[in-house]
Amino acid sequence: MFITKKHVSRRAMLRGLGVSAALPLLDSMVPAQTPLSKTAAAPKSRLACIEMVHGAAGSTGEGTNKHYWSPEKEGADFEFTQTLEPLQDLREYITIISDTDLHPATAWSAAEEGADHFRSSAVYLTAAHPKMTEGSDYYVGTSLDQFYAQMYGQDTPLPSIQLCIEAVDASGACDYGYACVYADTISWSSPTTPLPMTLDPRMAFENLFGDGTTPEERAARQKVNRSILDWISGDVARLQRTLPPSDRQRLAAYLDDVREIERRIERIEKYNASGAARALPAAPLGVPDSYEEHVRLMFDLQVLAFMTETTRVSAFKMSRDVSTRVFKESGVNQPFHPCSHHGEAPAKIQEFAKLNRYHVSLLPYFLNKLKNTPDGDGNLLDHSLVLYGSPMGDSNVHNHKRVPMFLAGHANGKIKGNLHVRCADGTPMANAYLTMLHRLGVNAETFGDSTGEIAI
């Protein structure tokens, strides 16, 4: 291999009945005596867009003064706030962008007043104002994740994946004259084409490892109580015989990760099928009662997808508007939506800040997994850009000013991290999105209601 420069293709797959598993980046995928950057295996940036609904306590007047979300100092010597403190060990990867507005999510006419919850998610990644309709003639804009997927996701098995934790699970009209689809997804491949989000970890797992064979073949495999790894064992054995020791270890670790996720999903399904009382009786069989376990499974699946370049793009909706879920692990016993309507009372705003901190505290699990996953000349977090934010600001009054947002990752060296940028009043959130697209290599002139770039 050294002399001939023969190597394993970056697009190599392990195949079996109804199963197709992409491979992580191996040393054997890089031709000998060839710089990684000059090969097909050169890492390309991954993009993960995460939405948390209902804004943040730090977007209120009280929260701004007490710096619940945004740090007091700008630049590289900022101090992590109460809400963002769980991210401090990842400082070198974190870029906080404060005080941007999402004007397209506001009411543009009297008829649209009060419908912020039914517009917000559609606006989050599109920065476009949705057409008010209860029919199928919905119209908003192409979302940030899909802008990137349409340029850099066409040579991967899946151009993008869309995941969620809570589903509206409705069709047709929702309240205030808006079609439910506006609240169902944050991902739009065109202004008229919403992309469905996957709630069930089993379905997400099958999407990553299904090979596009017939439904009958996939059903036959799933009826047999065997791991998907059993169906590709022949390909695995053949490949391992050709690999050096370091690559064999890397492949074994990857397959162990796949199997562990599969076991966790199987345990959840077994419990949910046992007849035991469920906190979420209407949820699919693969959905755990535990919010944290559900979130972690979805994060793990995104890491697998990015590691193998099954896709480079994900959208993840971590909750839904008007959710009344109680997140007891946060120490807040009030349901999410009522807690977000704090009446501007300082004590209640502080409770909401605790809930915001809890949601942020779930991100280091994902970010550290990316950081600890080798990827060519760095790690996955070096080669990724992760967006976390909300389309609302002060949820008590349903405004979209000073929306909470931070970025994580270096985007292949295009974003330095360890930075807090405070924007001028009225700066569109879309300016951050336009900047992200430019750093990701997308030559867009504008995005949504953008007016320019942000210095990150």
Secondary structure, 3 states (H helix, E strand, C coil): CCCCCCCCCCCCEEEECCEEEECCCCHHHCCCCCCHHHCCCCCCCEEEEEECCCCCHHHCHHHHHCCCCCCCCCECCCCCCCCCHHHHHHHHHEEEEECEECHHHCCCCHHHCCCHHHHHHHHHCCCCCCCCCCCCCCCCCCCHHHHHHHHHCCCCCCCCEEEECCCCCCCCECHHHCECHHHHCCCEEECCEECCCECCHHHHHHHHHCCCCCHHHHHHHHHCCCCHHHHCHHHHHHHHCCCCHHHHHHHHHHHHHHHHHHHHHHHHHHHHCCCCCCCCCCCCCCCCCCHHHHHHHHHHHHHHHHHCCCCCEEEEECCCCCCCCCCHHHCCCCCHHHHHCCCCCHHHHHHHHHHHHHHHHCHHHHHHHHHCCEECCEECCCCEEEEEECCCCCCCCCCCCCECEEEECCCCCCCCCCEEEECCCCCEHHHHHHHHHHHCCCCCCCCCCCCCCCCC
